[in-house]
Amino acid sequence: MVNLASIMKTTYPKIGDVKHEWHIVDANGKILGRLATRIATLLKGKHKRDFSPHIDMGDGVVVVNCEKIMVTGKKPEQKEYKRFSGYPGGLKTEKYESLLKRRPHEILRHAVKGMLPKNKLGRRMIKRLKLYVGDKHPHVAQTPKEIKL
């Protein structure tokens, strides 16, 4: 008689076994939220079959043309980004349109960061997100694979 417990074991990946690949994404004409969810999935590593939530299994993502990202409806006029210094009266708000002109890559970084874990793991994942205005990037040595979203 065969012991099923010895055959069917759940294997967990080890930190040293994880291979981090790199992907390149063109944000030209893409919707902000839909693009951010796909990028967050790649950074977390949920696209891999041996995904484990307590290990940083994610890949690196290079995003080009961040200034050409789109939002739908009245969001360009109504969406606001807030930051707080921690001091009384230190709340600053900025409209989507002005942030798009000033720092277009921060819009996508803000959206993706909100979808990652709020702990050391998430802070390590967001470091592998590289955002660039325009279609040039210095990550040729990582040999990123083109992702069509």
Secondary structure, DSSP 8 states (H G I E B T S, - for coil): ---HHHHS------GGG----EEEEE-TT-BHHHHHHHHHHHHHTTTSTT--TTS----EEEEE-GGG-B--TTHHHH-EEEEE-SSTT-EEEEEHHHHHHH-HHHHHHHHHHTTS-SSHHHHHHHTTEEE-SSS--S--TT--EEE--
